[in-house]
Amino acid sequence: MLFALICRDKPGALQIRLDTRPAHLAFLEELNAGQKLAFAGPFLDADGKPDGSLVVIEAADKAEAQALAALDPYAGAGLFDSVEVRAWNWVVNKPSA
């Protein structure tokens, strides 16, 4: 089952994001290698600077999705103001398996 991780950065936390980005990208690559990552990318503010993330992952249930979200180095660095975990159904333009 797919889950969308809707992550909102704390105000003024851009430097935390920049400093932690290499570890975050390595984490996403691990998820991808384990066939757990569907796609991911940052939300952008009015100035085009990242201020959150959308990460869509494969997990057995919401508890597993929450556990994976907690492993993100961004979460560990205290970047996020909030993380919403929602079940998601990819209907249109889904890549073939």
Long-range contacts (C-beta under 8 A, 24 or more apart in sequence): 1-58, 1-59, 1-60, 1-61, 1-87, 2-38, 2-56, 2-57, 2-58, 2-59, 2-87, 2-88, 2-89, 2-90, 3-56, 3-57, 3-58, 3-59, 3-62, 3-65, 3-85, 3-86, 3-87, 3-88, 4-54, 4-55, 4-56, 4-84, 4-85, 4-86, 4-87, 4-88, 5-53, 5-54, 5-55, 5-56, 5-57, 5-65, 5-69, 5-72, 5-83, 5-84, 5-85, 6-52, 6-54, 6-83, 6-84, 6-85, 6-86, 7-52, 7-53, 7-54, 7-55, 7-69, 7-72, 7-74, 7-75, 7-79, 7-80, 7-82, 7-83, 7-84, 8-43, 8-51, 8-52, 8-80, 8-81, 8-82, 8-83, 9-50, 9-51, 9-52, 9-53, 9-79, 9-80, 9-81, 10-78, 10-79, 10-80, 10-81, 11-81, 13-78, 13-79, 14-49, 14-50, 14-51, 16-74, 16-77, 16-78, 16-79, 17-50, 17-74, 17-79, 19-77, 20-73, 20-74, 20-77, 20-79, 23-73, 24-72, 24-73, 24-74, 26-73, 27-71, 27-72, 27-73, 28-55, 31-57, 31-68, 36-68, 38-90, 52-80, 56-88, 56-90, 62-87
